[in-house]
Every structure is written in structure tokens, then in C-alpha cells.
């Protein structure tokens, strides 16, 4: 019995406090290395309508492509390497594959191609890799640096990988793709993959206005909730309840004695209105950086509450979470971070992963 308790699934929550202008603040690094973002949720207390620039930022996140049944060998073609891997930042993620059951693939903006494979595929492919740390079934993880000099067409590494994915085990998948190029250049992905079945998709944006919303009263200096704030776990639980539409009402408004009725953690404040927005799609860190710049200005509005909260959710079935850290799935594939931004430009960032993940950075 006690041995089983030792292996009880655990989740990891890492919290930091800093200020946007601090020279050693690590916020940029955390955002940049969380490559594959599925959803952005924003809660702005004390607001009935978003400022125009904030609304524009949420609605201007770039579109992405879905390539159907794309052979992975296509990613090794010289034109793709030259215009997608070596220029700007290209993101690719296999679509509707389950990390604990299927082969899953990811193209990182660093130029690494990550293959999460079941045992049979790993053995047949014949490429060097390492055993998965987390998958329930034996599996292998292969990482290929497409920017390595041996991966130039004709190079020894390129020939070995190309033979593996075309002859040993032809691999293909539905692949989500997006590209960020410096200087506002137009992405080249559509022309590079014009011979394949492509569809372009815009991120979906939704918003909802809430009224008479009890909110936790947060004090920037009290991250651990020891004096004047609630603790981070309670705050994230409340934020999840709001996102799910389980809006907790004031205690005096409760007319039943049902024991499981959820309550906003103490201490709390009541705001007349709040706006809850979400954006879903393949969302790039570069677009989130732009959104953070707009939020920096928006939080200074005196009519708003003393803080606002931004949550960025990673894909549940991505082979990686932060950077190249392996990501897995047990009962959930959670990997997300929540940024609480205060009017004095201090911030909290809470990064969470599940039981089949490394500790967030």
C-alpha cells in the first residue's frame, strides 16, 4: 500500500514574482520557450469593454495552416530547409494524435524535429534516440537537428534520416504549421507546400462580460498568500472556475446549504464587471509577446482592477512542453502558465505541468 502511495501522480506548480522592467526578469524566456500554445485566456476585472488596442491584439493573432497527410520527408527538402527551417521561426505539430497512444511529431522553431514513437516504429525507423521517460507503453524519442551541417541535402545525416522516413518507415501526418519571419515578411509555407492539401485557419476569439464578480484581493508582495492574498493554488482554482463558467456568487446570495458550493477565496473584492476572453488555435510565442506589450499599457488604466490575468495553455499532446523537455499524458496533458500583471508592472507567473512532465523552468 505504501509503495503505491510513493508513486501517486503529482503535478508541479512553479511560481515567480518579478517586475517587467527588472533586468533579470525571466518572463521573456518562459514565454519564448513554450512553443506550442493552444489557448490564451484573459480576465480583465473592472472592465465592461476591452480597450480597442487590446481587442485588436487578440483578433490579430496570425493564421495557421493545416497540411493533410503530409510526408515528413517533405520537411527535409532543400527548399523547405532553406525557407522554413533556416529563415525565421517555423512551428509544426502533428494534429489529432495522442501522445500516449500514437506517433506524434513536432517541428521546433530552433530547427529540431522531435519524433515521439511507439516501440515498433522506433525500432523499424532505426534512428538514434532515447527511451521515453513518461509513456505508459514503451516508446522512443528521436530529436533531429535540421540546422546541423550534416543535415544539408546530400550530407551524411540528411541521407540517413531521409532513408529512414521514406524507406524504413514512411511517416506522414496531418500537421499544423505556422511561421514567424523578421521584418514583417510573408510566410513561405503555403508556396512550399502548394502540392499538398492545405487549409488556412484563423484563431477563434470569444468574449463574455460578467457582472458582480467576486475576485481574490491580490497583493503583489504576497505571492505565497501568507498575509494579504490567497495562495497561488487557490487563485488558479478560482480562475479555472471562472474560465469554465462556474461563476461563484457572493456568499450572502447563496440560498441553499449545499456543501460543495464553490466560493471565491478570501480575501476578496467585488467588481461590478469583468471581461473574460479566449483565443484558440496554433498560437505563437511571438504573438503572445505582442499581446503582453499591449497588456502592459492596458493594466495602467486607472478604471480597471489592480490586476489582470493571462493564461496560456499548451497542447495536451505535444511531444514537448517548455523547450525540448519531454511532455507526456497520464490523466491530463496540462502544461500552462498564468501571468498576473499588476498596475505597478510587478507580475506573478505560475507555471504548471502534470505528472508526466519535467519541472517547468
C-alpha positions as CSV (number, residue, x, y, z in Angstrom):
1,X,0.0,0.0,0.0
2,X,2.7,2.5,1.0
3,X,4.7,1.7,-2.1
4,X,1.7,2.6,-4.2
5,X,1.5,5.9,-2.4
6,X,5.1,6.7,-3.3
7,X,4.0,6.6,-7.0
8,X,0.9,8.7,-6.6
9,X,0.7,11.0,-9.7
10,X,1.9,14.5,-8.8
11,X,1.5,17.9,-10.5
12,X,4.1,20.6,-10.5
13,X,3.5,24.3,-9.9
14,X,6.3,26.8,-10.0
15,X,5.7,30.4,-9.1
16,X,7.9,33.5,-9.6
17,X,7.5,37.2,-8.7
18,X,9.3,40.0,-10.5
19,X,8.7,43.2,-12.4
20,X,8.5,43.8,-16.1
21,X,11.4,46.2,-16.1
22,X,13.8,44.1,-14.0
23,X,16.9,43.3,-15.9
24,X,16.9,39.7,-14.6
25,X,13.2,39.0,-15.1
26,X,12.7,35.6,-16.8
27,X,9.3,36.2,-18.2
28,X,10.5,36.6,-21.8
29,X,12.4,33.3,-21.6
30,X,9.4,31.4,-20.2
31,X,7.1,32.7,-22.9
32,X,9.6,32.2,-25.7
33,X,10.3,28.5,-24.8
34,X,6.7,27.5,-24.5
35,X,6.5,26.7,-28.2
36,X,3.1,25.1,-28.8
37,X,0.2,27.2,-27.4
38,X,-3.4,26.1,-28.0
39,X,-5.4,28.6,-26.0
40,X,-4.9,32.1,-24.5
41,X,-7.4,33.1,-21.8
42,X,-7.6,36.7,-20.5
43,X,-9.5,38.0,-17.5
44,X,-9.8,41.8,-17.0
45,X,-11.7,42.8,-13.9
46,X,-13.3,46.2,-13.6
47,X,-13.9,46.4,-17.4
48,X,-17.1,46.1,-19.4
49,X,-15.5,46.5,-22.8
50,X,-11.9,45.8,-23.8
51,X,-9.7,48.8,-24.8
52,X,-9.6,49.0,-28.6
53,X,-5.8,48.2,-28.8
54,X,-6.3,45.1,-26.6
55,X,-9.2,43.9,-28.6
56,X,-7.2,44.4,-31.8
57,X,-4.2,42.4,-30.4
58,X,-6.5,39.4,-29.6
59,X,-8.1,39.5,-33.0
60,X,-4.8,39.9,-34.9
61,X,-3.1,36.7,-34.0
62,X,-1.8,35.2,-37.1
63,X,-3.5,32.4,-39.1
64,X,-2.0,28.9,-39.4
65,X,-2.1,26.1,-41.9
66,X,-3.3,22.5,-41.6
67,X,-1.5,20.2,-44.1
68,X,-3.3,16.9,-44.6
69,X,-1.4,13.6,-44.8
70,X,2.0,15.4,-45.2
71,X,5.0,13.1,-45.5
72,X,7.7,14.0,-43.0
73,X,10.2,13.7,-45.9
74,X,8.8,17.0,-47.2
75,X,10.4,18.7,-44.2
76,X,13.8,17.5,-45.5
77,X,13.5,19.0,-49.0
78,X,16.1,21.7,-49.6
79,X,13.5,24.4,-50.3
80,X,11.8,23.7,-47.0
81,X,15.1,23.7,-45.1
82,X,16.2,27.0,-46.8
83,X,12.9,28.9,-46.5
84,X,11.3,27.5,-43.4
85,X,13.9,26.0,-41.1
86,X,16.8,28.4,-41.6
87,X,14.6,31.6,-42.0
88,X,12.6,32.9,-39.1
89,X,10.8,30.6,-36.7
90,X,8.7,27.7,-38.0
91,X,6.4,25.8,-35.8
92,X,4.8,22.4,-36.7
93,X,2.8,20.0,-34.6
94,X,1.0,16.8,-35.6
95,X,-2.8,17.2,-35.4
96,X,-5.2,14.9,-33.6
97,X,-2.5,12.5,-32.5
98,X,-2.5,11.2,-28.9
99,X,0.9,11.4,-27.2
100,X,0.2,8.3,-25.0
101,X,-1.0,6.1,-27.9
102,X,0.1,7.4,-31.3
103,X,3.2,8.6,-33.1
104,X,3.5,12.4,-32.5
105,X,5.7,14.9,-34.2
106,X,6.8,18.5,-33.6
107,X,9.0,20.9,-35.6
108,X,10.5,23.4,-33.2
109,X,11.5,27.0,-34.1
110,X,15.0,26.0,-33.1
111,X,15.1,23.7,-36.1
112,X,14.8,20.5,-34.2
113,X,12.4,17.8,-35.4
114,X,11.1,15.7,-32.5
115,X,9.5,12.3,-33.1
116,X,7.7,10.6,-30.3
117,X,7.3,7.0,-31.5
118,X,5.8,3.7,-30.3
119,X,8.2,0.8,-29.8
120,X,7.6,-0.8,-33.2
121,X,8.0,2.4,-35.1
122,X,11.1,3.4,-33.1
123,X,12.8,0.1,-33.9
124,X,11.9,0.0,-37.6
125,X,12.9,3.6,-38.2
126,X,16.4,2.9,-37.0
127,X,17.4,6.4,-35.9
128,X,19.3,7.1,-32.8
129,X,17.1,8.3,-29.9
130,X,16.4,7.6,-26.3
131,X,13.6,5.8,-24.3
132,X,10.6,7.9,-23.3
133,X,10.5,8.9,-19.7
134,X,6.8,9.0,-19.3
135,X,4.7,7.0,-21.7
136,X,2.7,4.1,-20.3
137,X,3.8,1.9,-23.3
138,X,7.5,1.5,-24.1
139,X,8.3,4.3,-26.6
140,X,11.2,6.2,-28.1
141,X,12.0,9.8,-28.6
142,X,14.1,10.9,-31.6
143,X,15.4,14.5,-31.9
144,X,16.9,15.6,-35.2
145,X,18.7,19.0,-35.6
146,X,17.7,20.1,-39.1
147,X,20.1,23.0,-38.8
148,X,23.1,20.8,-38.2
149,X,25.6,20.9,-41.1
150,X,25.3,17.2,-41.7
151,X,21.6,17.8,-42.4
152,X,22.3,19.8,-45.6
153,X,20.9,17.9,-48.6
154,X,23.5,15.3,-49.6
155,X,25.1,15.3,-46.2
156,X,25.5,12.0,-44.3
157,X,22.9,12.9,-41.7
158,X,20.4,14.1,-44.2
159,X,20.7,10.9,-46.3
160,X,20.3,8.7,-43.2
161,X,17.2,10.5,-42.0
162,X,15.7,10.7,-45.4
163,X,16.1,7.0,-46.0
164,X,14.6,6.2,-42.6
165,X,11.4,8.2,-43.2
166,X,10.9,7.1,-46.8
167,X,12.2,3.5,-47.0
168,X,12.4,2.1,-43.4
169,X,9.2,3.6,-42.2
170,X,7.4,6.2,-44.4
171,X,5.9,8.6,-41.9
172,X,3.2,11.1,-42.6
173,X,0.6,13.0,-40.5
174,X,-1.8,15.9,-40.5
175,X,0.4,18.8,-39.5
176,X,-0.4,22.2,-38.0
177,X,2.1,24.8,-39.3
178,X,2.9,28.5,-38.7
179,X,5.9,30.7,-39.4
180,X,7.2,34.0,-38.0
181,X,9.6,35.9,-40.2
182,X,11.5,39.0,-39.1
183,X,10.7,42.4,-40.6
184,X,7.1,41.5,-41.4
185,X,7.9,39.2,-44.4
186,X,5.2,37.0,-45.6
187,X,5.5,33.3,-44.6
188,X,6.6,31.0,-47.3
189,X,4.9,27.8,-46.1
190,X,1.9,28.0,-48.4
191,X,4.0,28.1,-51.5
192,X,6.4,25.5,-50.2
193,X,3.6,23.0,-49.6
194,X,1.4,24.0,-52.6
195,X,1.4,20.4,-53.9
196,X,-0.3,19.2,-50.7
197,X,-3.8,19.6,-49.4
198,X,-3.7,22.7,-47.3
199,X,-6.3,24.8,-45.4
200,X,-5.8,28.1,-43.7
201,X,-7.4,28.7,-40.3
202,X,-7.9,31.8,-38.2
203,X,-7.7,31.6,-34.4
204,X,-11.2,31.6,-32.8
205,X,-11.9,34.5,-30.5
206,X,-14.7,34.6,-27.9
207,X,-15.5,37.0,-25.1
208,X,-18.0,37.3,-22.2
209,X,-19.0,40.0,-19.8
210,X,-19.5,39.0,-16.2
211,X,-21.2,41.2,-13.6
212,X,-20.9,41.3,-9.8
213,X,-17.9,39.0,-9.8
214,X,-16.2,38.3,-6.5
215,X,-12.4,38.3,-7.2
216,X,-9.5,37.4,-5.0
217,X,-7.8,40.5,-3.5
218,X,-4.2,40.1,-4.5
219,X,-1.2,42.0,-3.1
220,X,1.9,41.9,-5.3
221,X,4.3,41.3,-2.4
222,X,2.4,38.3,-1.0
223,X,2.9,35.6,-3.7
224,X,2.5,32.7,-1.2
225,X,-0.7,34.0,0.3
226,X,0.8,34.3,3.8
227,X,-0.7,37.6,4.8
228,X,-3.0,39.6,2.4
229,X,-3.5,37.4,-0.6
230,X,-4.8,33.9,-1.3
231,X,-2.3,31.3,-2.2
232,X,-1.5,30.5,-5.9
233,X,-3.2,27.2,-5.9
234,X,-6.5,28.7,-4.6
235,X,-6.2,31.6,-7.1
236,X,-5.7,29.2,-10.1
237,X,-8.6,27.1,-8.9
238,X,-10.8,30.2,-8.8
239,X,-9.5,31.3,-12.2
240,X,-10.3,27.9,-13.7
241,X,-13.8,28.1,-12.3
242,X,-14.4,31.5,-13.9
243,X,-13.0,30.2,-17.2
244,X,-15.3,27.2,-17.0
245,X,-18.3,29.5,-16.5
246,X,-18.8,28.4,-12.9
247,X,-19.1,32.0,-11.6
248,X,-19.1,32.0,-7.8
249,X,-21.5,34.4,-6.4
250,X,-21.3,36.4,-3.2
251,X,-21.7,34.3,-0.1
252,X,-24.7,36.3,1.1
253,X,-26.5,35.5,-2.1
254,X,-26.4,31.7,-1.5
255,X,-29.8,30.4,-0.5
256,X,-29.0,26.7,-0.2
257,X,-26.7,24.9,2.2
258,X,-25.1,22.6,-0.4
259,X,-21.7,21.8,1.0
260,X,-19.8,21.7,-2.3
261,X,-20.9,25.2,-3.4
262,X,-17.7,26.8,-4.6
263,X,-16.7,30.2,-3.0
264,X,-14.2,32.7,-4.1
265,X,-11.1,32.5,-1.9
266,X,-10.5,35.1,0.8
267,X,-9.7,37.9,1.0
268,X,-11.8,39.0,-1.9
269,X,-13.3,42.1,-3.6
270,X,-16.4,42.5,-5.6
271,X,-16.1,44.1,-9.1
272,X,-19.1,45.4,-10.9
273,X,-18.0,44.0,-14.3
274,X,-15.2,41.9,-15.8
275,X,-14.4,40.7,-19.3
276,X,-13.3,37.1,-20.0
277,X,-11.8,36.5,-23.4
278,X,-10.2,33.5,-25.1
279,X,-8.3,32.8,-28.3
280,X,-7.8,29.2,-29.6
281,X,-5.6,27.9,-32.4
282,X,-1.9,27.4,-33.0
283,X,-0.7,30.5,-31.2
284,X,2.9,31.6,-31.5
285,X,5.1,33.0,-28.7
286,X,5.7,36.0,-30.9
287,X,2.0,36.9,-30.9
288,X,1.9,36.4,-27.1
289,X,4.8,38.8,-26.8
290,X,2.8,41.4,-28.8
291,X,-0.2,40.8,-26.5
292,X,2.0,41.3,-23.4
293,X,3.1,44.7,-24.8
294,X,-0.5,45.8,-25.1
295,X,-1.4,44.4,-21.7
296,X,1.4,46.5,-20.2
297,X,-0.3,49.6,-21.3
298,X,-3.8,48.4,-20.5
299,X,-3.1,47.5,-16.9
300,X,-2.2,51.1,-16.2
301,X,-5.8,52.2,-16.9
302,X,-7.0,53.6,-13.5
303,X,-10.6,52.4,-14.0
304,X,-9.5,48.8,-14.0
305,X,-9.0,46.5,-11.1
306,X,-5.5,46.4,-9.6
307,X,-4.6,43.3,-11.6
308,X,-5.4,41.3,-14.7
309,X,-4.7,37.6,-15.5
310,X,-3.5,35.9,-18.7
311,X,-3.3,32.1,-19.0
312,X,-1.6,30.3,-21.9
313,X,-2.4,26.6,-22.4
314,X,-0.1,24.3,-24.2
315,X,-1.3,21.5,-26.5
316,X,-2.1,18.4,-24.4
317,X,-0.5,16.0,-26.9
318,X,2.6,18.0,-27.8
319,X,5.9,15.9,-27.6
320,X,7.5,18.8,-25.6
321,X,6.3,21.4,-23.0
322,X,9.0,24.0,-22.3
323,X,12.0,24.0,-24.7
324,X,12.9,20.4,-25.5
325,X,11.6,18.9,-22.2
326,X,9.6,15.8,-22.9
327,X,5.8,16.1,-22.4
328,X,3.5,13.2,-21.6
329,X,-0.1,12.4,-20.7
330,X,-1.4,10.5,-17.7
331,X,-4.8,11.6,-16.6
332,X,-4.3,15.0,-18.3
333,X,-1.8,16.7,-20.5
334,X,-1.7,20.0,-18.8
335,X,1.1,22.4,-19.4
336,X,0.3,26.0,-19.0
337,X,1.3,29.3,-17.4
338,X,-0.7,32.1,-15.8
339,X,0.6,35.6,-15.7
340,X,-0.9,38.0,-13.1
341,X,0.0,41.6,-14.0
342,X,-0.3,44.4,-11.5
343,X,-0.7,48.2,-12.1
344,X,2.8,48.9,-10.8
345,X,4.1,46.4,-13.5
346,X,5.0,43.8,-11.0
347,X,3.9,40.3,-12.0
348,X,3.4,36.8,-10.8
349,X,3.9,33.9,-13.2
350,X,2.7,30.4,-12.2
351,X,3.8,27.5,-14.5
352,X,2.1,24.2,-14.2
353,X,2.7,20.7,-15.6
354,X,1.3,17.3,-15.0
355,X,2.8,14.1,-13.6
356,X,4.4,13.1,-16.9
357,X,6.5,16.3,-17.4
358,X,9.8,17.7,-16.2
359,X,9.6,20.6,-13.7
360,X,8.9,23.9,-15.5
361,X,12.0,26.2,-15.9
